[in-house]
């Protein structure tokens, strides 16, 4: 299994693990830190898309590392105690929004990798 496939499978597993834990709070400082990392990763992915050759590979590896770090943070994320049901719903909604953003970036990354492999019909949007 190549690294992209492993990352994709790991991210799907993380979503499955995180969803049951997501029943607890509203946007918090940990989520703000994750948002910042996701934004940095998005910039790195855009730089990779604009680059070519070894520079592109270097940027892709940096993006994959960032996504791995964010995924680890997301798996450890737990809402604060004593939240109202409304605060808990807000936390869950924010967590799901962040997971969706991560999955979108990973899919874009996957498409780039498929284009790099020159597989007919793959990686084209």
C-alpha positions in Angstrom: 0.0 0.0 0.0 1.5 3.4 -0.9 1.6 6.3 1.5 -1.4 8.1 0.0 -3.6 5.0 0.3 -2.5 4.5 3.9 -3.2 8.2 4.7 -6.6 8.0 3.1 -7.5 4.8 4.9 -6.2 6.2 8.2 -8.3 9.4 7.7 -11.4 7.3 7.1 -10.7 5.3 10.2 -10.2 8.5 12.1 -13.6 9.8 11.0 -15.2 6.6 12.2 -13.4 6.9 15.6 -14.1 10.6 16.0 -17.8 10.7 15.2 -18.8 8.8 18.3 -16.6 11.1 20.5 -18.1 14.2 18.8 -21.1 14.3 21.2 -19.7 16.8 23.7 -19.1 20.8 23.1 -18.8 24.1 21.1 -15.8 25.8 19.3 -12.9 25.9 21.6 -9.2 26.9 21.7 -8.1 23.4 20.5 -10.4 23.7 17.5 -9.0 27.1 16.7 -5.5 25.6 16.7 -6.7 22.9 14.3 -8.3 25.5 12.1 -5.0 27.4 11.8 -3.1 24.2 11.0 -5.7 23.2 8.3 -5.3 26.7 6.8 -1.5 26.3 6.7 -1.9 22.9 5.1 -4.3 24.3 2.5 -1.6 26.9 1.6 1.0 24.1 1.3 -1.3 22.1 -0.9 -1.9 25.1 -3.2 1.9 25.6 -3.4 2.3 22.0 -4.3 -0.3 22.3 -7.0 1.6 25.3 -8.4 5.0 23.6 -8.2 6.6 20.9 -10.4 9.1 18.1 -10.1 11.1 17.7 -6.9 9.6 20.9 -5.4 6.1 19.5 -5.9 7.1 16.3 -4.2 8.6 18.2 -1.3 5.5 20.3 -0.9 3.2 17.2 -1.1 5.2 15.5 1.6 5.0 18.6 3.8 1.2 18.6 3.3 0.9 15.0 4.1 2.9 15.5 7.3 0.6 18.5 8.3 -2.5 16.4 7.6 -1.1 13.6 9.8 -0.5 16.1 12.6 -4.0 17.6 12.3 -5.5 14.1 12.3 -3.7 13.2 15.5 -5.0 16.4 17.1 -8.6 15.8 15.9 -8.5 12.2 17.3 -7.5 13.6 20.7 -10.1 16.4 20.6 -12.5 16.3 23.4 -15.2 18.9 24.3 -15.1 20.8 27.6 -17.1 19.6 30.6 -20.3 21.2 31.8 -21.5 22.2 28.3 -25.1 22.9 27.5 -26.7 20.8 24.8 -26.5 23.8 22.5 -22.8 24.3 23.2 -22.2 20.6 22.6 -24.1 20.7 19.3 -21.9 23.7 18.2 -18.7 21.8 19.2 -19.9 18.8 17.2 -20.8 20.9 14.2 -17.4 22.6 14.2 -15.6 19.2 14.6 -17.5 17.8 11.6 -16.8 20.9 9.6 -13.0 20.5 10.3 -13.2 16.8 9.4 -14.9 17.7 6.1 -12.2 20.3 5.3 -9.5 17.7 6.0 -11.2 15.1 3.8 -11.5 17.7 1.0 -7.8 18.5 1.2 -6.8 14.8 1.2 -9.0 14.1 -1.8 -7.3 17.0 -3.7 -3.9 15.6 -2.6 -5.0 12.1 -3.8 -6.1 13.5 -7.2 -2.7 15.3 -7.6 -0.9 12.0 -6.8 -3.0 10.2 -9.4 -2.2 12.8 -12.0 1.5 12.4 -11.2 1.2 8.7 -11.9 -0.3 9.4 -15.3 -3.2 7.0 -14.8 -5.8 7.4 -17.5 -9.0 8.8 -16.3 -7.7 9.3 -12.7 -7.1 12.6 -10.9 -9.1 14.7 -13.3 -11.9 16.9 -12.0 
